[in-house]
């Protein structure tokens, strides 16, 4: 199964790609500059910063070439060379962002992640940072023939559906499912307390249900627990909430999430295997909450380290400017809710 490429003109995004080294295993654009969010005007979408992620097989070589082409994009770390930049990239979520970069009359932000780190996050949810972005609609701009990466992209979507099923009630709407999926990578993210609009998940999903359908329709059509009437845009779900059903789903979760759940439930000093602990969780009436706590345990530390890294990768001035823009969006979102 191929990851759907969301159709519409991607010319302006591909023009941005032309400014960078072309050795990319995957490149995608995401965020409010690409997909309209609730409460935002069409004009805002045309002026919002464009966000990109570039996956590269050899980070040191890619940064070396990019430094020769786009040295001004980098903070003071450019003086330490591509090896040091790649080392810093490895901290936190394993992605290195250059932000507030002027390009083709727009401001852009782009993150660089190694292909191996991306595959590990997609398969095992090591940080859920880039994997979380790829659980929501993105615009794929370039992708090579890496079969491991292709399989990992699909696996990530299936894992998102499984985790959402565990946290949702027995019956739910299609929009409920997409809200739960879109919220996975924000669980435990400290930026949702300071720096992000509190209604962010709703703003992402409501105007983009059709894009979520394109992303998840094949998985849902193959899922025995739902009747997905794609032509009607309707989903009829009846999730097996028996201990046996929940145990099957828990065993299908990514490895890191299973480990986080195990650490939450297993008392210190008790040496039980993962299967035994997950069976206990499957019998717990609060199984969905335990899964949510496990996801928060993945997201929280990586979001903190990644944000702290911004001071190094963006420099003090850009970090302050970027943070103020985020706070402004958060305040504006709060004012809309109270008005």
C-alpha positions as CSV (number, residue, x, y, z in Angstrom):
1,X,0.0,0.0,0.0
2,X,1.4,3.4,-1.0
3,X,1.2,6.4,1.3
4,X,-1.3,8.7,-0.5
5,X,0.2,11.8,-2.0
6,X,-2.3,14.6,-1.5
7,X,-3.1,16.1,-4.9
8,X,-3.1,19.8,-5.7
9,X,-0.5,22.2,-7.1
10,X,2.8,21.7,-5.4
11,X,4.7,23.9,-7.7
12,X,5.5,26.6,-5.0
13,X,6.7,23.9,-2.6
14,X,8.9,22.2,-5.2
15,X,10.4,25.6,-6.1
16,X,11.6,25.8,-2.5
17,X,13.1,22.3,-2.8
18,X,15.3,23.5,-5.7
19,X,17.3,25.7,-3.2
20,X,18.5,22.6,-1.3
21,X,20.8,19.6,-1.9
22,X,18.7,17.0,-3.8
23,X,19.9,13.9,-2.0
24,X,16.6,13.3,-0.2
25,X,14.9,10.0,0.7
26,X,11.7,11.9,1.6
27,X,10.7,15.6,1.6
28,X,7.3,16.9,2.7
29,X,5.6,20.1,3.6
30,X,3.1,20.4,6.5
31,X,1.3,22.8,8.8
32,X,-0.9,25.8,8.5
33,X,1.0,27.2,5.5
34,X,0.0,24.1,3.5
35,X,-3.4,23.0,4.9
36,X,-6.0,25.5,6.0
37,X,-6.8,25.5,9.7
38,X,-10.1,26.4,11.2
39,X,-10.4,30.1,12.1
40,X,-7.7,31.1,9.6
41,X,-8.4,33.1,6.4
42,X,-7.2,32.1,3.0
43,X,-4.9,35.2,3.2
44,X,-3.3,33.9,6.4
45,X,-2.6,30.6,4.7
46,X,-0.7,32.4,2.0
47,X,1.4,34.4,4.5
48,X,2.0,31.7,7.2
49,X,5.5,30.2,7.5
50,X,6.0,27.1,5.3
51,X,7.2,24.1,7.2
52,X,9.3,21.3,5.6
53,X,11.0,18.1,6.7
54,X,13.9,16.6,4.7
55,X,15.0,13.0,5.3
56,X,18.5,12.3,4.2
57,X,20.7,9.2,4.1
58,X,23.9,10.9,5.1
59,X,23.3,13.9,7.4
60,X,27.0,15.0,7.5
61,X,27.3,15.2,3.7
62,X,23.9,16.8,3.3
63,X,24.7,19.6,5.8
64,X,28.2,20.0,4.2
65,X,26.6,20.7,0.8
66,X,23.8,22.8,2.3
67,X,26.4,24.9,4.2
68,X,28.1,25.7,0.9
69,X,24.7,26.6,-0.7
70,X,22.8,28.2,2.2
71,X,25.3,29.1,4.9
72,X,23.2,32.0,6.1
73,X,20.4,29.6,7.1
74,X,22.4,28.3,10.0
75,X,23.0,29.8,13.5
76,X,26.5,30.2,15.0
77,X,26.8,26.3,14.8
78,X,27.9,26.8,11.1
79,X,31.3,27.7,12.5
80,X,31.7,24.2,14.0
81,X,31.1,22.4,10.7
82,X,28.7,19.7,9.4
83,X,29.9,17.0,11.9
84,X,29.0,19.1,14.9
85,X,25.7,20.1,13.3
86,X,24.9,16.4,12.7
87,X,25.7,15.6,16.3
88,X,23.3,18.3,17.6
89,X,20.7,17.0,15.1
90,X,20.8,13.6,17.0
91,X,19.7,15.1,20.3
92,X,16.0,15.1,21.3
93,X,13.8,14.0,18.3
94,X,16.8,13.6,16.0
95,X,15.9,16.5,13.7
96,X,17.7,19.8,13.1
97,X,15.6,22.8,12.2
98,X,16.6,26.0,10.5
99,X,13.8,28.5,11.1
100,X,12.7,31.9,9.8
101,X,14.5,31.4,6.6
102,X,13.5,33.8,3.7
103,X,12.9,31.8,0.5
104,X,10.9,32.7,-2.6
105,X,9.2,35.7,-0.9
106,X,8.0,33.5,2.0
107,X,9.4,32.6,5.4
108,X,10.2,28.9,5.7
109,X,11.3,26.5,8.4
110,X,13.0,23.2,7.5
111,X,14.0,20.2,9.5
112,X,16.6,17.6,8.6
113,X,16.4,14.1,9.9
114,X,18.4,11.0,9.0
115,X,16.5,8.3,7.1
116,X,17.4,5.7,9.7
117,X,16.2,7.9,12.6
118,X,12.9,8.6,10.7
119,X,12.3,4.9,10.1
120,X,13.0,4.1,13.8
121,X,10.5,6.8,14.9
122,X,7.8,5.6,12.4
123,X,8.2,1.9,13.4
124,X,8.8,2.2,17.1
125,X,7.6,5.7,18.1
126,X,10.9,6.5,19.7
127,X,10.0,10.2,20.0
128,X,6.7,10.5,18.0
129,X,8.0,13.8,16.8
130,X,8.3,13.4,13.0
131,X,6.1,10.2,13.1
132,X,3.4,12.3,14.7
133,X,3.5,14.9,11.9
134,X,3.2,12.0,9.4
135,X,0.0,10.8,11.1
136,X,-1.7,14.0,9.9
137,X,-2.0,15.2,6.2
138,X,1.2,16.3,4.6
139,X,2.2,17.2,1.1
140,X,4.8,14.7,-0.1
141,X,7.2,16.5,-2.5
142,X,9.9,13.9,-3.0
143,X,10.3,10.3,-2.1
144,X,12.9,7.7,-3.3
145,X,12.4,4.0,-3.7
146,X,13.4,3.0,-0.2
147,X,11.1,0.1,0.6
148,X,12.0,0.1,4.3
149,X,10.9,3.7,4.5
150,X,7.7,3.1,2.5
151,X,6.7,0.2,4.8
152,X,7.5,2.3,7.9
153,X,5.3,5.1,6.7
154,X,2.3,2.7,6.4
155,X,3.1,1.0,9.7
156,X,3.0,4.4,11.5
157,X,-0.5,5.1,10.2
158,X,-1.7,1.6,11.3
159,X,-0.2,2.1,14.7
160,X,-2.0,5.5,15.0
161,X,-5.3,3.8,14.3
162,X,-4.6,1.1,16.8
163,X,-3.7,3.5,19.6
164,X,-6.8,5.7,18.8
165,X,-9.1,2.6,19.0
166,X,-7.7,1.9,22.4
167,X,-8.5,5.4,23.7
168,X,-11.9,5.8,22.0
169,X,-15.2,4.3,23.3
170,X,-16.8,1.3,21.6
171,X,-18.6,3.5,19.1
172,X,-17.5,6.8,17.7
173,X,-17.7,9.0,14.6
174,X,-15.1,9.3,11.8
175,X,-14.3,12.8,13.0
176,X,-13.8,11.5,16.6
177,X,-11.2,9.0,15.2
178,X,-9.3,11.7,13.3
179,X,-9.4,14.0,16.3
180,X,-7.9,11.3,18.4
181,X,-5.2,10.5,15.8
182,X,-4.3,14.1,15.3
183,X,-3.9,14.6,19.1
184,X,-1.5,11.7,19.6
185,X,1.7,13.6,19.1
186,X,0.4,16.5,21.2
187,X,-0.2,14.3,24.3
188,X,2.3,15.5,26.9
189,X,3.8,18.1,24.7
190,X,4.7,21.0,27.0
191,X,4.2,23.4,24.1
192,X,0.5,22.8,24.4
193,X,0.7,24.5,27.8
194,X,2.8,27.4,26.6
195,X,3.2,28.3,22.9
196,X,0.5,26.5,21.0
197,X,-3.2,27.3,20.4
198,X,-5.2,25.0,22.8
199,X,-7.8,24.3,20.0
200,X,-5.0,23.2,17.6
201,X,-6.2,19.6,17.1
202,X,-9.7,20.7,16.3
203,X,-8.5,23.4,14.0
204,X,-6.4,20.9,12.1
205,X,-9.1,18.2,11.7
206,X,-12.3,20.1,11.0
207,X,-11.3,21.8,7.7
208,X,-9.3,18.8,6.6
209,X,-11.5,15.7,7.1
210,X,-11.2,14.9,3.4
211,X,-7.4,14.9,3.6
212,X,-7.6,12.5,6.6
213,X,-9.9,10.3,4.6
214,X,-7.4,10.0,1.8
215,X,-4.6,9.2,4.3
216,X,-6.6,6.5,6.2
217,X,-9.3,5.1,3.9
218,X,-7.3,2.0,2.8
219,X,-6.4,1.1,6.4
220,X,-9.9,1.6,7.6
221,X,-11.4,-0.4,4.7
222,X,-9.1,-3.3,5.6
223,X,-10.0,-3.1,9.3
224,X,-12.4,-5.7,10.5
225,X,-13.6,-3.6,13.5
226,X,-15.1,-0.8,11.4
227,X,-17.5,-0.6,8.4
228,X,-16.0,2.3,6.4
229,X,-18.5,3.6,3.8
230,X,-16.0,5.8,1.9
231,X,-18.5,6.9,-0.8
232,X,-20.8,8.2,2.0
233,X,-17.9,9.6,4.0
234,X,-19.2,7.6,7.0
235,X,-17.6,5.2,9.4
236,X,-19.5,2.8,11.6
237,X,-17.3,1.5,14.4
238,X,-17.8,-1.2,16.9
239,X,-14.5,-1.7,18.6
240,X,-13.9,-4.9,20.6
241,X,-13.4,-3.6,24.2
242,X,-13.2,-7.1,25.7
243,X,-9.9,-7.9,27.5
244,X,-9.0,-10.2,24.6
245,X,-9.7,-7.5,22.0
246,X,-7.7,-4.9,23.9
247,X,-4.8,-7.3,24.5
248,X,-4.6,-7.9,20.7
249,X,-4.4,-4.2,20.1
250,X,-1.9,-3.6,22.9
251,X,0.4,-6.2,21.4
252,X,0.3,-4.5,18.1
253,X,1.4,-1.1,19.5
254,X,4.9,0.2,18.7
255,X,7.7,-1.1,20.9
256,X,8.5,2.2,22.7
257,X,4.9,2.7,23.7
258,X,4.7,-0.8,25.0
259,X,7.8,-0.1,27.1
260,X,6.3,3.1,28.5
261,X,3.1,1.4,29.4
262,X,5.1,-1.4,31.1
263,X,7.1,1.1,33.1
264,X,3.8,2.8,34.2
265,X,2.1,-0.4,35.4
266,X,4.9,-2.6,36.6
267,X,6.0,-1.8,40.2
268,X,9.8,-1.3,40.7
269,X,11.6,-4.5,41.4
270,X,9.0,-6.7,39.8
271,X,10.5,-8.5,36.8
272,X,7.5,-9.5,34.6
273,X,7.5,-9.7,30.8
274,X,5.8,-7.2,28.6
275,X,3.1,-9.7,27.5
276,X,2.0,-10.4,31.1
277,X,1.8,-6.7,31.9
278,X,-0.1,-5.8,28.7
279,X,-2.6,-8.6,29.6
280,X,-3.1,-6.9,33.0
281,X,-3.6,-3.5,31.2
282,X,-6.1,-5.1,28.8
283,X,-8.3,-6.1,31.8
284,X,-8.1,-2.5,33.3
285,X,-11.2,-0.4,32.8
286,X,-8.8,2.6,32.4
287,X,-6.8,0.9,29.6
288,X,-7.3,3.8,27.3
289,X,-6.0,6.3,29.9
290,X,-2.9,4.1,30.5
291,X,-2.2,4.2,26.7
292,X,-2.6,8.0,26.7
293,X,-0.2,8.3,29.7
294,X,2.3,6.0,27.8
295,X,2.1,8.3,24.7
296,X,2.6,11.4,26.9
297,X,5.7,9.7,28.4
298,X,7.2,9.5,24.9
299,X,6.2,13.0,23.7
300,X,7.1,15.1,26.8
301,X,10.8,14.5,27.0
302,X,11.5,14.8,23.2
303,X,9.4,18.0,22.9
304,X,11.3,19.6,25.8
305,X,14.8,18.7,24.4
306,X,13.8,19.6,20.9
307,X,12.5,23.1,22.0
308,X,15.7,23.6,24.1
309,X,17.7,22.7,21.0
310,X,16.1,25.6,19.1
311,X,18.3,28.1,21.1
312,X,21.4,26.4,19.5
313,X,20.0,25.7,16.0
314,X,18.1,29.0,15.5
315,X,20.3,31.3,17.7
316,X,18.9,33.5,20.4
317,X,17.3,36.2,18.3
318,X,15.4,33.8,16.0
319,X,14.4,31.7,19.0
320,X,12.8,34.7,20.7
321,X,11.1,35.8,17.5
322,X,9.8,32.3,16.8
323,X,8.5,31.8,20.4
324,X,6.7,35.2,20.3
325,X,5.0,34.2,17.1
326,X,3.8,31.0,18.7
327,X,2.6,32.8,21.9
328,X,0.7,35.3,19.7
329,X,-1.1,32.4,17.9
330,X,-1.9,30.8,21.2
331,X,-3.3,34.1,22.6
332,X,-5.3,34.7,19.5
333,X,-6.8,31.2,19.6
334,X,-7.8,31.8,23.3
335,X,-9.4,35.1,22.5
336,X,-11.5,33.5,19.7
337,X,-12.8,30.8,22.1
338,X,-13.9,33.4,24.8
339,X,-15.4,35.8,22.3
